[in-house]
Amino acid sequence: MSMLAQLVVTGVLVGSVYSLVAVGLTLVWGLMDIINFAHGDFMMISMYTVFWLYALLKWDPLVSLPIAALVAAMIGLLTYRLVIKRVLNAPGLMALLATFGLSLFIRNFAQFLWSPNYRFVGESILSGKRLVISDVIVGIPQLVAALGSIGMTFAVALFIKKTKFGKAVQATAQSREIAELMGVDTEKVYMFTFALSGICVGVAGTLLSGIFPVYPESGAMYGLLAFVIVALGGFGNIWGAFYAGIMIGLAETIGGFYLGTQFKYAIAFLIYLLVLQFRPKGLFGW
């Protein structure tokens, strides 16, 4: 029983970070109906930002979080201005291929600049600390990453639901033409959404940089799982992405323990395929 409790706690902590990565993707996918294949690579760049600030200036990841988030936001903004804007009204496959090409470029450019070697953030404020509750052991870095991800997810959901600009985002997602007739500057909405998507993965990448190694492929699996989570939770549904992320985290952790770690990602994809047989628009889709 104690082992199951440990697995559940670990699954929730992992799933919380998955959720934040997926929230950034679902904002773009739900609003613009564009699949951003480079989403995980934005996260990788934020992780490298944290690493180099640590390696050169000895900044702790928590200190460099605003800068890493800003870097990811700027990459998202530039992606919209230089890539997405040019294919926004083209057939959907064009945007998909454009972001796929961007993903390949970012990974190979990162490998050219920094080599494929694993890099690690050494000692940080949270390194080695843990919390023991009964028989359950919780690593403080993992706990902070999960709490930070949950807090960021709540902040994004609150912003979209309660603010005037958030309502403009919702209106644009429902109908761009009608939103423009009502005076909404959809160009600014699209730009801001890509920037906010970048902030989400920037925060997630920062929180993970003190736990996992940094290398050019470090964001690839997170980006792939984000696609699964968004489709599972429902396109454009922030809370759907949050709950689906927790579900995938639990399935991956528990299933990986009992069936073998080599099957943990296969279990996540299998759940996705099974759910789509009965809910093509996701568990929380319309």
N, C-alpha and C positions, 0 to 999 in steps of 0.2 A: 504493500500500500504506500509506503514511504517513497519507493521508486517511482510509482505512478504520479505521486504528488510532485516529485522533483521534475519529472518529464512535463507535466502540465505547466508548472511555473516556467520552465525553460522555453516551452512552446509559446506561451503568451509573450514572454520577453522578446523572442525572435520574431514572432508574428507582428508585434507592435512596430518594429522597424520596417518590416515588409509593408505594413499598412501605409507608413509615411511615404515610402518610395512610390507606392501605387497611387496615393492621393495626388501626387504631382502629375502622374501620367493621366489619371482620369479627368483632371481639369482640362487638359488639352484635348483628349479624346472625346470627352463629352461635349465640350464647347465647339470645337472646330471639326470634329469627325476626322481627325488626323492622327495616325499612329506614328509616334515619335520613336523610331528605333534607336536613336542616340540617347535616349533618356538615361539608361544605365551608365553611359559614358560621361554624362554630366557629373554623375556621382563620383566616378573615378577621378575626374579632374579636381573635384573638391577634396578628395582624399589625398591627392598629391599636394594640393595647396597646404593642407594641414601638415603633411609630412615635411615639406620644405621649410615651413615656418618653424617647425620643431627642430629640424636639423641645422638650420642656419641661425635662428634667433633664440632657440630653446623655449619657444612658446608652447604652453600646454594646449592640447586640442580644444579644451573648453574656452580658452582665451582667443584662439584663432577662429572660433565658430562664426562670428559675424563676417569675417573676411572671406572665409570659404563659401558661406552662403551668398555673399555678394558676387563672388567670382562666378558661381554657378548661375546666379540670376542674370549676370551680364552675358554669359554664354547662351542662355535661353533667349535673351533679347536679341542677340546677334543672329541666332539661328532663325528667329522669325523674320528679321529684317532682310537677311541675305539669302535665305533658302525658302522658308515656308511662304512668305508673301508672294514669291514668284510662281508658286504652284498652287496657291490657295483655291483658285477657281478652275484648276485643271482636274481631270479625272483622278479619283482617289488613289489609284495605283502610282501616279506620278509623285505624290507627296510621300508615299511609303518608300518608293525607290530612292527619293532624294534623301530622306532621313537614314535609310540603310547605308547609302554611300557616305553620308556624314559620319555615321558610326564607325565605318571602316577607316575613314580618314583619321578620326580622333584617336582610335586605338593604335594605328600604325605610326602616327606622329608621336604619340606618347612613348611608344617603344623605341622610336628613333632618338628621341630626346633623352630618355631615362633608362633605356635597356629593359628587357623583360624580367629582370631580377626582382625578387621580392624585397620590399623595404618595410621597415617596422618603425613605428613610433616607440621609443624606449620607455623610460620611466615617465609616468604622468601622475597627476594628483591622485587619480583613482586606481592606479596600477596595484594589483595584488590584494586589494581590499575585498572583503566579502561579508555577507550577512548570513547568519545561521539562525533559522527558525525551526525549532524542533529538529527533524531529520532533513530538512530542506536547506540546501546551500545556494545562496544567490550571490553571484559576483556583482560587486558594486558598479563596475563599468557597464555590465549588461543591464543592470537596473536603471542606471542613469540614462543609457541609450533608449530604453523602453519608455521611461517617463518623459524624456524629452520628445520622443516621437509622438506619444499620446498627446502631450501638451500642444505640440505643433499642429497635429491633426485637428484638435478642438479649436485652435485659434483660426485655422483656415476655414473650417466649417462655420464658425461664428461670423467671420468676416464676410463670407459669401452670403450668409442668410440675413445678416442684420444691417450691413452698411449699404449706402446708396450705390456705391460702385459694384458691390456684390450683386445687388439686384439688377444692375446693368449687365453683368456677366450672365445671370440667369436668363434675362430677356434675350440676349444675343444667342444663347444656346438654344432657345426655343424657336426663334425666327430672326435671322439677321436682318432681313428686309423690314419687318415690322419694327424691330428695335431702332433701325435707322430712321424710320418715319416718325418715331417718338422722340427723336433728338439724341439718341445714343451714338457716341463716337465709337463704332465697332473696331476701328483701327487701333485705338488706344486699349480697348478691351482685349483684343488679341495679343497685343504687345505685353500688357500687364500679366495676362494669363501665362504666357510662356516664361516671363520673369518669375512669377510665383511658383510655377512648376520647378524651375531651377532652384529656387530657395528651398523647396521641400527636399529635393535630393541632395542639396548642399548641406543642409542640416543633418540628414540621415548619414551622408558620407562622413561628416565630421564626427558624429557620435560613434561610428563604426571604426574609424581610423585608429583608435587606441586599442581595438580588440582584434582586428584582422589585418593581414598584410596588405600592402599597397603595391599594385602592379598593373600593367595596362589592361588586363582582363578582369580586374577586381569588380567592376560594375556590371559585367555581362550577365551573370546569373541573376543578379538582383533586378536588372532590367527585364529579363525573360519572365521571372516570377511576377513582376509587376503587371505584365500583360495578362497573365493567367488570373491574377487577383482582380484586376479591373473587369475582365470579362465575367468572372465568377460573381462579383459583387453588383454588377450592373453599370453600364457606361455612364459616366458623369455623376455617379452617386458616391459622394464622399464617404458617407457612413457605410455604404455597401462595401467600399474598398477597405474600410477599417475592419469591419467584421470578417470579411473574406480573408484579409491578411492574417488575422488571429487564427482563423480556421486552418489556413495553409501552414502556419507556424506549428500548430498543434499536431496536424497530420504528419508533417515532416519529422518532427521530433519523436513523437510516439511510434509512428510507423518505422522510422529509421532505427529506433532502438530494438524493436521486436523482430523486424524483418532483415535488418542490416543497413548500415549507412549508405551502401551503394544503391539502395532502392528509395532513399528519402525523397529525391526529386521526382522519381517516377510515380510515387504515391500522390504527390501534389498534382501532377498532370493527369493522373487517372481520375482523381476527384473532379477536376475541371471537366473532363470529357463526359463523365457520368452525369454531372449536374446539367450540362448543356443539352443532354438528351431530353430532359424534362422541362428545363427552364432556359430556352435559347437566349433570353435577354438577361440571364444571370439571376441569382437568388433574390436580389433586391431591385431588379430592373422593372420597368413599366410593363 
